Amino acid sequence: MATPDSKDDNKAGAQVDVQNATLNSYVEDDGEYFAEIDQAYLTSSWFSKFFRSVLFQMILFGALSFVGPAMSDAISNLGGGGLSTPYLANLANALNYAAGCLMTLFGGPLINKFGIKWSCVIAAITMPLGGSSYYVKARYGTDWYLLFAKILGGFTSGFLYVGETTAMLSYPRQEDRGFYLGIWSAMRNSGSIIGGAINFSTNYVNSGGGGIRWSTYLIFVGFECTGIIWAFLLSQSRRVRRRDGSKVPTSQNITWKREFTALWRHAQKKKTWLVFIPAFYSFFYGGTMGTYLSLHFSVRARALSSLVTPSVTIPMVIIYGRLLDWQRWTQKQRGWAAFLLWVIPQVACFVWIGIEYHKFGTKKATLDYGLNRSRWAEAWLPYLIVFTTGYLTQLSLYWILGTFSTDLKSSSRTGGLFRAFETAGQAVSYAINSNTGGDSRMPFFVNCAILALTIPSMILLIRMIPEAPSSMDLDAGDADGIVIEARKID
């Protein structure tokens, strides 16, 4: 590795000036990029270093996911939000993700202007609305509050979606990204474990169908109220430091007009549209499989599922994250391995679930692990595999997108569009599963068709993986007719 002092004669430029803004870094002719090192950080106390570290930021993002999306997932994992029928909950979730899609579509410019920390604070303020809306519906039968809370929560949660995605793509060094993705996903699923334990402990005696006890939702509200604490503990991006004391690569601030121009240019890139279908597919199974669980399994079987599913997912995402960081393979080789590890079991399980749907027909069943164990296991196991490998799908997409750029502002646009595509898929999934009296098998067939389209998109996307990511904001440079070409090798 070259050092800054050993190649003074070969510098491409000691500084890069874009519209009178100076970037404190330089690029060598051989493509190596040297980030600015904060010597004061390296000599500070252990507490100060830990508080500003990438690791602590990932823990805080995990905590926010723990008390926010994870609690929502725990409720959704009951099938139909734990209500007696899944249709209103599916409609509410469809509206939630539609609102989130609108926000995340423009999330890149918004995050770049507000900052990751304050965006997460906005999201945390409305987190308690989620659990409370289900409580009000379950106890008092009030529909409008559930729909209102989900729509408002969709807009504000979009700030968290884009904020955490931007941090995942830009904060860690390239060789550590899989590890931090694993930590974040594990903490999110830890929240789902607690949520699942709450569900099972309060509903384990109910071997019939219907809704869960309304008091269950109050415990979720308590967890959601702590989100504001974790959001305020986040450091602003300019103060975050990596292990070697280097700052997170970020370009200069630009105007709102240039932000949206850069977003438009980013949206036109080939990789952006190649990731559209995989992102759309990544969590599409939520509505489809949630309806499958709600219509064909007992209350306590659904509660047990909401506990077991994240428990299995946690070790999987940790191991998967380490695989993504395995330096013996090239980035493309890791991309292929990551893809095959989730696509093969998912294809097999969709065939399996298709056979189960053929057995069920259009009738509603109530399978229970205590009353008909073998039949329950046969129908539930493919559900478990689809849900657990679904998180691997998302992690692989995060990791692949992170191979293209490490610049904070460019990553925010990537993250915003990615989460917009993802939430669009979730919105459509829950919408087509909200049709009361419709054939519950039709959304499943749609899910299979989207998987078929995802496979060629992933193949083309993996072929585009570079050997090293860009460390500059190419979108903003292009906006002024300036192309800054730089490659960063950590």
Secondary structure, DSSP 8 states (H G I E B T S, - for coil): ---TTTTGGGEEES-EEETTEEES-EEETTS-EE--B-HHHHTS-HHHHHHHBHHHHHHHHHHHHHHTHHHHHHHHTTSGGGSSSSHHHHHHHHHHHHHHHHHHHTHHHHHHHH-HHHHHHHHHHTTHHHHHHHHHHHHH--HHHHHHHHHHHHHHHHHHHHHHHHHHHHSS-GGGHHHHHHHHHHHHHHHHHHHHHHHHHHHTT--SSS---TTHHHHHHHHHTTHHHHHHH---GGG-B-TTSBB--------HHHHHHHHHHHHTSHHHHHTHHHHHHHTTHHHHHHHHHHHHB-HHHHHHHHHHHHHHHHHHHHHHHHHHT-TTS-HHHHHHHHHHHHHHHHHHHHHHHHHHHHHHTT----B-TTTSHHHHHHHHHHHHHHHHHHHHHHHHHHHHHHTTB--HHHHHHHHHHHHHHHHHHHHHHHHHT--TTS-THHHHHHHHHHHHHHHHHHHHHHHT--SS-B-S-HHHHHHTT-----B---
